Amino acid sequence: MTLTTRWKRGQAALLGTVVAASLALTGQPAGAAPYPGGGAAPAAGSGAMNTAFSKAAAEFDVPRDLLVAVGYGETHLDGHGGEPSQANGYGVMHLVSQPKQQTLEKAAKLTGASVAELKKDTAANIRGAAAVLRAVADEQGLDATERDSLPRWYPVAAEYGAAANDRTARLYADTAYDLLNKGLRAQVADNEQVLVKGRKVTPDRGRYASIASDLGVLSDDYGPALWVPASTSNYQTGRTAAINKVVVHVTQGSYAGSISWFQNPSSQVSAHYVIRSSDGQVTQMVRDANTAWHARSANASSIGIEHEGFVADPSWFTDSMYRSSAALTRHLTAKYGIPRTRTGVVGHSEVPGNDHSDPGANWNWTYYMSLVNGGSGDPGPGPGTSFPTWGTGVSIRKDATTTSAQVASLAGPTSVKVQCQKRGQLVNYQGYSNDAWSYLPDYGGYISNIFIDVSDAWLPGVPNC
């Protein structure tokens, strides 16, 4: 069976259509929102992708949650219709086909599936990744008992990432194990949820234990950034023009994968900075004074900032990423005298002579530029307590009902400030019911507490409106 990403096209108004008041009650009380770290959660194993993960894990004796975490760290479990990432990786598990890294071809040999099937069929892609992970585990000598231990799979996950070096390989594995510890929830095709419950896992890093976890020293150009140099084959020393713009990109791949790709001399591409989705971590890979190869006609006159994620998937564009990127852009515009306008800060797609679409329609230019021009990066003066959210295209309403006017929407998981909460219309979504709504002062509207990512339906420590 081929899984797709059809669900994204229906997410633009979650609280207006999908979560309409006319939906039948599930019989569950108004209770906790689904939460990776605790609280209620839907039954595991339901749906096509959950089934694919369970079957592949059982067939190849690979921990199911590790398999999910590895895939989520690479793609948020979105196969992107079989289109490759920037690093030529395919499917939800990012099976790679490069001259020196060929997990895609290895998966085909191990499973008997064709390369074409592995690229486009999600169940086959997951099965192929499980086969590759098991093969690496066998090469590393893991026996049946060790395969039952999540900590022992760390070196396997590190090698699976097909990184350019051990330091980047550790970044791959650390991402997966951070997800295992925190838990995760991905919404995939047909409104199916794939979950991993957070638990304490102390990885057995083996030979990676002695490798620095911070990737490198701090940047000389931008103090908050790490310095990890790209391959000298992927950029030009010096410049032939003055710097007069910042170009915003989306990596079409993961943070670790993009860093590894820019270190690969065969890629012939690079950017000055790469920003991580989850926490806004910044890595510089090309010095400002040198010409990164990222925007064709604008290479000589621009600074390129890559943002982890995929153009079609807004879940990557977190508030942490926006704020971190805006702080970097404020620094660059001040340093080089670039106007803080949409003539000085442009998207890759806006540069003449380019055929790319990034950062795409899901990038919130209005919010981003308000942060770039806001100094502190604070989107508004509203008081409140910060909470994480989940869901894609979640509507913010004028009042605590799904029928009141939409005043804004949240493109993907982020954090919001909640000033107060009140009872409103009962909302039913994916087996959960809740009549609690939170007021977000920075947006001037309400969001159903179902989409506040905490274990309690009624937010602790937040007063009534």
N, C-alpha and C positions, 0 to 999 in steps of 0.2 A: 504494500500500500504506500502510495506517495503522500506525504504530509505537506501542507502548504502553509503560508502565512496569511490566509484570507482574513483572519480575525482582525488584523490591523485596520482594514478598510471600514470595519463597523465600530471602531472605538472612538470616533470623533465626538460622540455625545453620550458617554456612558450613563450619566444620570438623567438624560433626557429620553432615551429610547430603550437601551438594554435594561436599565433599572427602572422601568416605568412602574407607576403605582398599580397598574392593572395586573401585574404579575401575580400569580397565585401564591399564597403564603406557603412556606415550606413546612410549617409546623414547629420550627425551631424558635426558641425565645430570642428576643433582642439580646445579642450576646457579643462575644469577642470577635473581632475581625480576624481573618486568617493571618497567622504570624509565624514566621520561620523559627523564632527563638522560643516560642511557647504559646500557650493558649490553644484555641480550637483550630482544627485544620480539616479539610476534606479528606475522605478516605484515599489512601495512597493507591496507586496502580490503576486508576480509572482513566480511560482515554488512550488514543493510539500511541502517543509519544511515551507515556508512562509504560505502556505495554512493551514498546520497543526497548526501552532502557532495562526493564526487568528481564526480558528474554535474553538480551545480549549479555547482561551481567551474569545470568545463570549459565548460559552456554559456555562462556569463557572464564568463569570463576573470577570475575572482576567485581569489586564492591560497587554496587549500584550507585550509591551516593557519590563516590569518587568519579564515576563515569559522568554523572550529571554535572558535578562541579567543574570538571575539566572542560566540558562543552559550554557551560554557562560563562566561564571565564573568557572563552574565545569568542562566542557569538551571541550570548543571551538566548541560546537555543533557537536561533532564527537561521534557517538555511538559505535565505535570500534568493529563493527560486533557482538555486543551482548556480548562481553567478559567483565568480571567485572573489576572494578578498584581495586587498592590495598585494599581499604576499603569496597569492595564488593558492589559497586554501579554500576548501569546498565543504558545504554542508554545516549542520549544527555542530559537528565535532571538528571542523576545520582540518580536514585531511589535506595535506600539503603536497603539491607537485612542483618541485623546484629541482634544479640540476643537482644540488647536494643533499636535499631533504625530500624524500619521496614516501611519506606515509600513505598517500593516496594509492600509489602503485603497490605498496606493501600490503595494504588492506585488500586490494583486489586479489593478490596472490594467495593470501591467507584464507579468504572467504569464498573465492570462486565467483564473486560478483564482478560485473564489468565496471570499468572506470566510469563510464557514462551513468550507470545505475548508482554508483557510490556518490556521484556528484549531485544527483537530483532526488533520489529516494531517501527520505529521512531515516526510515527504519534500517535500510541497508547501510547508510552512513554511520549510524550508531553502532550497528553490528561490526562494521569495519574497524571503527575506533576501538571497540572492546577487544577485537582480535589483535590489533597492534599493541595495545596495552599489555595483553596477556603474553604476547611474544617477547616484549621487552622485559616483563617480569621473569619469564623463563631464562632469558639471556643473563639476567642479573642473579639468577639462582634462587628465586623465591619458591619455597616448597608450599604444600597445601596449607599447612598451619600458618605460615607467614602471609599467605594470600588472604587469610581471614582477618588480618590486622591492618587497619587503615594506616597507622603510622608507617608501616613498612613499605607502602606504595609511593612514598614521597620521591625517591630517586627515579621511579618509573614515570611518574607524572612529569618530572623535570626533563627526562629524555624525550617523552612524547612531544613536547613543545617544539622540537627540531630547532632549537635556538642556535644562534651563531657562536655562542660561547657559554661557559658554565655559569657566569654571573647572570646572564639573561635567562638561562635555564632555571636558575633558582627563582627568578621573578615569576616565571610560569607556575612553578609548583607552589610557591607561596600564595599566589592568587587562588589556586584551587583549595588549599588548606585553610585560608582565611574564610572562604565560602563555607567549608565544612564546619568551621567553628561558629560562624555567625548564623548559618542557615540561609536558605534562599527560596524564592518563589518566582517562577517564570510563568507568564501567561502565554500560551501558544495557540496553535490552530484550534478552531471550534470552541474557544473559551475554555480549553483544558488548562489546568494548572499542574505544573510539575514542581514538587516541593522537596526540599532537603531540610530536615529538622536540625537545628544547631546543636552541637555537642562539643565537649572539650576533646580535642585531638592534638596531641603533642607529636609532631612528625619526627620520624627517625631520618634525619637528613643525610646520613652517611657522609660521603665525601663532600657534599655540598655544605656541610656544617661550617667548614672553615672559610667559605666564600662570603665576602661581604654582602649583606642583604640590602644595602642602600644603593647598589649599582655603581656608585662612583663618588668622586669628590664634588664639592659644590662648584657651581659655575662662577667664573670670573665676570661674566657679562650681566648675570641676573642672580643675585644672592640666594633667593629661595629655591633655585633650580639645582638639580643634580647635573653633573657633567659626565656624559657617556658619549664619546666621539663616534660619529659615523665613519664608515670606511672612506678613506681618502679617494677611492674610485668613484664616490657618489656625490662629490661637490667640487667646486673650483676655489682655489685659494685666491683671496682678494676680491675686489669688485671693480666694475667698469662704470658704475653710476652711483649717485648718492641715494641713500635709503629714503624713500618718500611714502611708503605704504606698509601696512600689515595685511597679510593674506590669511584668511581663516579657512582651514581645511577640516575634513573628517577623514579619519584614517582608513575607513573600510577594513577594519581589523581591530585586534586587541592592542592594548598598550605594549605588552611584552612582545607581541608579534611585530608591531611596527618598529620598535627599537631594534629587534633582531634583523628586520628587513633592511633598515638603514645601515646596519653593520655588514650586510652581505654585499660584497663587491660586485656581484652580478646584477643587483637591482637597478643601479643607475638612477636612483632617486634618493632624496633626503629632504628634511625640513630642519629649521633651526631649533624648534621646540616641539615636544610631544606632551600632552596633558592627559592624565588618567581620569576616567569617568567617576570612579567610586569616591575619591577624596580630593581630586584636583592636583595631585602630585605632578610636578613639572620636571621634565628631563630635557636638557639642552644637548643637541647632537652636532650642531654646526655653529661655530662662532659667528657672532653678528657681523664681523668684518669680512667673512667669507660668503661665497655665493652658493647657497643650497639650491638643489635642482627640484623645484616643487611647483613652479607656476609658469614655465616656459617664458613668454615675453616679459614677465615681471621679475624673473629671477634676480637680475642684477640690481634692481631698485627696491626690493622688498624683503621683509622678514616673514617667514612662513611658520604658522602655528598649527600643528596637527592635533585634533581632538579625537580621543579614542571612541570608536563606535562605527555605526553604519548609517548612511544618509536616511534610509527608509525606516529606521527604528528609533523613535524619540526617547525610548527608555534609557539610552546612553547619555542623554543631555541633562545631567543632573545640575542642581543648584551649585554644588561644590565645584563642578567643572566650569560653569559660567563665571562664578566669582573669581576663581583662580586665574582663568584665562583673561578676564577683564583687568585684573590687577597687573598681569604681565603686559597687556596692551597699553594700559595707562603708563607703565614704566617706559615702554618702547616709544610711545608717542611723545612723551616728555623728553626723552633722551635725544631723539632724532628730529624733533620739531615737526612731527606729523600731525595734521589736523585730526581732532577726535570727532570726525564726521564719517559718513558713509562714502566719502571720496578718499579718505585716508585709511579707512578700515574696510576691506572688501572681501567678498567671498571668492573662492577659487573659480567658481563659475562665471564671475564678473570680469575676470582678467582676459583681455583680448588674446585670441589665438589658442584658447583652451577648450577642450571638449568634455570637461568634468562638470558634474552637477552639484558638488558639495559647496557649502554645507547643507543645502537643500531646504525644502519647505518646512521641515520640522525644527530648524534652527530659529530661535526666537531673537531676531535682530533687535526688536524694540527693547526687550529686557536687557540684552547684552550691551547695547549702546548706552542704556541708562546706567548700567554698572560702570562702563568705561568712563563716563562723564561724571559719575557720582562720587569719586574720591574714595570714600570708605567702602563702597560696594554694598551699602545698605539700601535695599529697594524701597524702603519707606519708614516712616517714624512710628508705625503702629506698635503698641506694646504687645507682649504675649510670650508664650512658652513655645519653643521649637519642638516639632515632632516630625518624624519621617513619614512620607506617604508612599503608596504603591499604586499601580494601575497606570494605564495609558489613556490620554484624552479625557481625563476626569474633569467634569464640569464644576465650576464654582457658580453658585446661584445667588440671586439677590436676596432670597429668603430661604428658609429651611424646607423647601419643597422642590420636587423635580420639575414642576411646571412653571416656576417663577423664572424670570429672565436670567439668561446666562451672562455673567459679567466677565468671566475669564475661564481658562481651562489650564490644566497641568499636563504638559506634553508627556511626561514620564515621571518615574519615581524621583522625588526631590525632598526638600524639607520646607516646612511652612511654620509661620508663627500663628498660634492660636490664642486669641484674646479671651474668649468665653465660649460656652456651649449651651445648647438648649434642645428640648424635645421638639421634633417636627414631624414631617411625613415619614411613615415607615418605608424603608428601602429594603428590597430583597435582591440579593445578587449572589449567584453561585452557591446557593444553599445557606446563605447568611441573611439575617434580618436585624435591622437596627433602626431606631427612630431618633438617635442622637445626631446632632449636627454641630459643627464647629465654625465659629466666626473667624475669618482670616482678615485682620485689619489691613494688611498690605494689598489686598485685592478688593476689599469692600464687599465681601460676600461669604456664603456658607458652603461647606463641603460635608458630605455625609461621613460620619465617623467610620463607616466601613472602610474607607480608603485612607484612614490614619493608621499607620503600621505599628500599632501597639496591641498588647494582648487584652486590654480592657475596652469594652464598648463605650463606657463613660470615662473620659480621660481623667486620670488622676491629677489632682492639684490644679485643675482649671475651673474657675468659677462659672456660675450660671449667668447667662445673658439676661 
